Amino acid sequence: MITSMIVSVRPKSIGKIMNKTDRLDIVFAHHNEIVPDEFLNYAKPIQSNPSEKLIKKWKSRRVAHFILYQLFEKYQLDTKLLDQIYRTSSDRPYILHPQIDFNISHSGDWVAVIFRYATQQKVVGIDIEHPQKIRRYNELLNYYASAQEIDEINTSTILPQLTNLTDRFYLSWCLREAILKSQGVGIVKLSEVKHSLSEQKIISKYCPQGQLFFYHQLPFYLAYFIEQEGTMLSLPNVTQWQNGQFHSTTFSPIIYQVN
């Protein structure tokens, strides 16, 4: 388990900029987390001999659905809405509710969910990356990043808490994925996102104004985006679902402004 403490299900205050009725949660879990029997067949592969990769994907979707169910119960929302999850043409999931947005990401053994209930619907996006192998980081950066961004990634005095190229690459990658996923835009638009490490700012025409949060201290890399005018006065809680409970993490994120 991640270094944590058990917390009650009462939501943490988000500050004066968000309405007091707004709710925002970021929850992650291992894909082998136990779920009740009624969730076991959710998104189950129909193939007789599914691949290991497909089984992992199924487990992640199953756990994500269960986490959403827990969040709906936490805020006394109608769980029947989750019986009809629709998908956009770019495969972004959504439900028919004018105040709710959510996003899901899974990688390797982990899955994460961001959920927002707001008086006026505002979008969210999330991306996690659980590296299974070393990538050709420099080649990938040369494909989508500007020369200035690459120079800042290679300057260790900028965001010195990211001590190696792997951490710094996934900062660059996950931030982009999170904002693009908030709009259901594919990674083909990675190069159109402008990223400044020194200013901790992202510019993209594919998402509204907001904030990005990046964690490198978990068993995976995590970035999430929230549509937001101005700066949040306090951070939302990032929790792990484990053994039937929410566990609060204690890590501090790197925070970016968007647009």
C-alpha positions as CSV (number, residue, x, y, z in Angstrom):
1,M,0.0,0.0,0.0
2,I,1.1,3.6,-0.7
3,T,2.2,5.5,2.5
4,S,-1.2,6.6,3.6
5,M,-3.8,7.1,6.3
6,I,-7.4,5.9,6.3
7,V,-9.8,8.8,5.8
8,S,-13.5,9.2,6.1
9,V,-15.6,9.5,2.9
10,R,-16.4,13.2,3.7
11,P,-15.0,15.2,0.8
12,K,-12.2,17.6,1.4
13,S,-12.9,21.3,0.9
14,I,-11.7,22.7,-2.5
15,G,-11.8,26.3,-1.5
16,K,-13.8,29.4,-2.3
17,I,-13.3,29.2,-6.1
18,M,-15.3,26.0,-6.4
19,N,-18.9,26.1,-5.2
20,K,-19.5,24.5,-1.9
21,T,-21.7,21.8,-3.6
22,D,-18.9,20.8,-6.0
23,R,-17.2,17.5,-5.6
24,L,-13.8,16.4,-7.0
25,D,-12.1,13.1,-6.4
26,I,-9.0,11.4,-7.8
27,V,-8.9,7.7,-6.9
28,F,-6.5,4.9,-8.0
29,A,-6.3,1.2,-7.3
30,H,-4.5,-2.0,-8.3
31,H,-6.3,-3.9,-11.0
32,N,-6.4,-7.0,-8.8
33,E,-8.4,-5.2,-6.1
34,I,-11.3,-7.3,-4.9
35,V,-14.7,-6.2,-6.1
36,P,-18.2,-7.6,-5.1
37,D,-19.6,-10.4,-7.2
38,E,-22.1,-8.2,-9.0
39,F,-19.2,-6.3,-10.7
40,L,-17.2,-9.4,-11.7
41,N,-18.6,-9.6,-15.3
42,Y,-18.4,-5.9,-16.1
43,A,-16.6,-5.5,-19.5
44,K,-15.5,-9.1,-19.4
45,P,-13.8,-10.3,-22.6
46,I,-16.0,-12.6,-24.8
47,Q,-13.0,-14.5,-26.2
48,S,-12.5,-18.0,-24.9
49,N,-8.7,-17.5,-24.5
50,P,-8.1,-13.7,-24.0
51,S,-4.5,-12.5,-23.9
52,E,-2.9,-11.3,-20.7
53,K,-3.0,-7.8,-22.0
54,L,-6.8,-8.0,-22.6
55,I,-7.3,-9.5,-19.1
56,K,-5.5,-6.6,-17.5
57,K,-7.6,-4.2,-19.5
58,W,-10.8,-5.9,-18.4
59,K,-9.7,-6.0,-14.7
60,S,-8.9,-2.3,-14.9
61,R,-12.2,-1.4,-16.4
62,R,-14.0,-3.5,-13.9
63,V,-12.2,-1.8,-10.9
64,A,-12.8,1.7,-12.5
65,H,-16.5,1.0,-12.8
66,F,-16.6,-0.1,-9.2
67,I,-14.7,3.0,-8.0
68,L,-17.3,5.2,-9.9
69,Y,-20.0,3.3,-8.2
70,Q,-18.4,4.0,-4.8
71,L,-18.1,7.7,-5.6
72,F,-21.8,7.9,-6.6
73,E,-22.8,6.3,-3.4
74,K,-20.5,8.6,-1.5
75,Y,-22.3,11.6,-2.8
76,Q,-25.7,10.0,-2.8
77,L,-26.1,10.1,-6.6
78,D,-28.2,7.8,-8.7
79,T,-26.0,4.7,-9.4
80,K,-28.4,3.6,-12.1
81,L,-26.8,6.3,-14.3
82,L,-23.7,4.0,-14.5
83,D,-25.8,1.4,-16.2
84,Q,-25.7,3.5,-19.4
85,I,-22.1,4.7,-20.0
86,Y,-21.9,6.2,-23.5
87,R,-18.8,6.9,-25.6
88,T,-17.9,9.7,-27.9
89,S,-16.6,9.1,-31.4
90,S,-13.1,9.2,-29.9
91,D,-14.1,6.6,-27.2
92,R,-14.3,9.0,-24.3
93,P,-16.8,7.7,-21.7
94,Y,-19.6,9.9,-20.3
95,I,-23.0,9.7,-18.8
96,L,-26.1,11.7,-19.5
97,H,-26.0,14.1,-16.5
98,P,-25.4,17.9,-16.9
99,Q,-23.3,18.2,-13.7
100,I,-21.0,15.2,-13.8
101,D,-17.8,14.5,-15.7
102,F,-15.3,11.8,-15.2
103,N,-12.3,10.3,-16.9
104,I,-10.4,7.0,-16.6
105,S,-6.9,5.9,-17.3
106,H,-5.2,2.5,-16.8
107,S,-1.6,1.4,-17.4
108,G,0.1,-1.8,-16.4
109,D,-1.3,-3.0,-13.1
110,W,-3.0,0.2,-12.1
111,V,-6.2,2.2,-12.9
112,A,-7.2,5.7,-11.9
113,V,-10.4,7.7,-12.0
114,I,-11.1,11.4,-11.8
115,F,-14.7,12.4,-10.9
116,R,-16.3,15.8,-10.7
117,Y,-19.8,16.9,-9.7
118,A,-20.2,20.6,-10.2
119,T,-23.1,23.1,-10.2
120,Q,-22.1,23.8,-13.8
121,Q,-20.4,20.9,-15.6
122,K,-16.7,21.4,-16.0
123,V,-14.4,18.9,-17.7
124,V,-11.7,16.8,-16.2
125,G,-9.0,14.5,-17.7
126,I,-6.5,12.0,-16.3
127,D,-3.5,10.0,-17.4
128,I,-1.4,7.4,-15.7
129,E,1.7,5.7,-17.0
130,H,3.2,2.6,-15.4
131,P,6.4,2.0,-17.4
132,Q,6.9,-1.7,-18.2
133,K,10.1,-1.0,-20.2
134,I,12.5,1.7,-21.0
135,R,11.5,3.8,-23.9
136,R,13.5,5.8,-26.4
137,Y,12.8,9.0,-24.5
138,N,14.9,11.3,-26.6
139,E,13.5,10.1,-29.9
140,L,10.0,10.5,-28.6
141,L,10.7,14.0,-27.4
142,N,12.2,15.0,-30.7
143,Y,9.0,13.8,-32.4
144,Y,6.5,16.0,-30.4
145,A,8.4,18.5,-28.2
146,S,9.8,21.9,-29.1
147,A,13.6,22.6,-28.9
148,Q,12.9,24.9,-25.9
149,E,11.0,22.2,-24.0
150,I,13.7,19.6,-24.7
151,D,16.3,22.0,-23.5
152,E,14.4,22.6,-20.3
153,I,13.9,18.9,-19.8
154,N,17.6,18.5,-20.0
155,T,18.2,21.3,-17.5
156,S,18.3,19.6,-14.1
157,T,17.9,22.9,-12.1
158,I,14.4,23.3,-13.5
159,L,12.0,21.2,-11.4
160,P,14.9,19.6,-9.6
161,Q,12.7,17.2,-7.7
162,L,12.5,15.2,-11.0
163,T,15.9,13.7,-10.9
164,N,16.2,11.6,-14.0
165,L,15.1,11.6,-17.6
166,T,12.4,9.1,-17.1
167,D,10.6,11.3,-14.6
168,R,11.0,14.4,-16.8
169,F,9.8,12.6,-19.9
170,Y,6.7,11.4,-18.2
171,L,6.0,14.9,-16.9
172,S,6.0,16.0,-20.5
173,W,3.9,13.1,-21.7
174,C,1.3,12.7,-19.0
175,L,0.5,16.5,-18.8
176,R,-0.3,16.4,-22.5
177,E,-2.4,13.2,-22.3
178,A,-4.5,14.5,-19.4
179,I,-5.5,17.7,-21.2
180,L,-6.2,16.0,-24.5
181,K,-8.2,13.3,-22.8
182,S,-10.4,16.0,-21.1
183,Q,-11.7,16.8,-24.6
184,G,-11.5,13.3,-26.1
185,V,-8.6,14.3,-28.4
186,G,-6.1,11.7,-29.4
187,I,-2.3,11.7,-28.9
188,V,-1.9,12.7,-32.6
189,K,-2.2,16.3,-31.2
190,L,0.7,15.9,-28.8
191,S,3.0,18.2,-30.8
192,E,0.4,21.0,-30.8
193,V,0.5,21.3,-27.0
194,K,3.1,23.9,-25.9
195,H,4.9,23.1,-22.6
196,S,7.1,25.3,-20.5
197,L,8.8,23.6,-17.5
198,S,10.3,26.9,-16.3
199,E,6.9,28.6,-16.2
200,Q,5.0,25.5,-15.3
201,K,2.5,26.3,-18.0
202,I,0.7,24.4,-20.8
203,I,-0.9,26.1,-23.8
204,S,-3.4,24.1,-25.9
205,K,-6.4,25.1,-28.0
206,Y,-7.9,21.7,-27.2
207,C,-8.9,22.5,-23.7
208,P,-10.3,25.3,-21.6
209,Q,-8.5,27.2,-18.9
210,G,-7.6,25.2,-15.9
211,Q,-4.9,23.5,-13.8
212,L,-2.8,20.4,-14.1
213,F,-1.3,18.3,-11.3
214,F,1.5,15.8,-11.7
215,Y,2.7,13.1,-9.3
216,H,5.9,11.2,-9.7
217,Q,6.0,9.6,-6.2
218,L,3.4,6.8,-6.8
219,P,4.0,3.4,-8.3
220,F,3.2,5.1,-11.6
221,Y,3.1,8.6,-13.1
222,L,-0.1,10.5,-12.6
223,A,-1.4,13.7,-14.2
224,Y,-4.9,15.1,-14.0
225,F,-6.5,18.2,-15.4
226,I,-9.4,20.2,-14.1
227,E,-11.2,23.0,-15.9
228,Q,-10.9,25.9,-13.5
229,E,-10.9,29.7,-13.6
230,G,-8.3,31.0,-11.3
231,T,-6.2,29.1,-8.7
232,M,-7.6,26.5,-6.3
233,L,-7.2,27.5,-2.7
234,S,-6.7,24.0,-1.5
235,L,-5.8,20.7,-3.3
236,P,-8.3,17.9,-3.9
237,N,-7.5,14.6,-2.2
238,V,-5.8,11.8,-4.2
239,T,-6.8,8.5,-2.6
240,Q,-6.1,4.9,-3.1
241,W,-8.9,2.4,-2.9
242,Q,-7.7,-0.7,-1.1
243,N,-9.3,-3.4,1.0
244,G,-12.7,-1.7,0.8
245,Q,-11.5,1.8,2.0
246,F,-10.2,5.1,0.7
247,H,-6.7,5.8,1.8
248,S,-5.3,9.3,1.5
249,T,-1.9,9.9,0.0
250,T,0.4,12.5,1.5
251,F,2.5,13.5,-1.6
252,S,2.6,17.0,-3.0
253,P,2.1,17.5,-6.8
254,I,3.8,19.7,-9.3
255,I,1.1,22.2,-10.4
256,Y,0.7,23.7,-13.8
257,Q,-1.5,26.5,-15.2
258,V,-3.3,25.7,-18.5
259,N,-4.0,28.5,-21.0
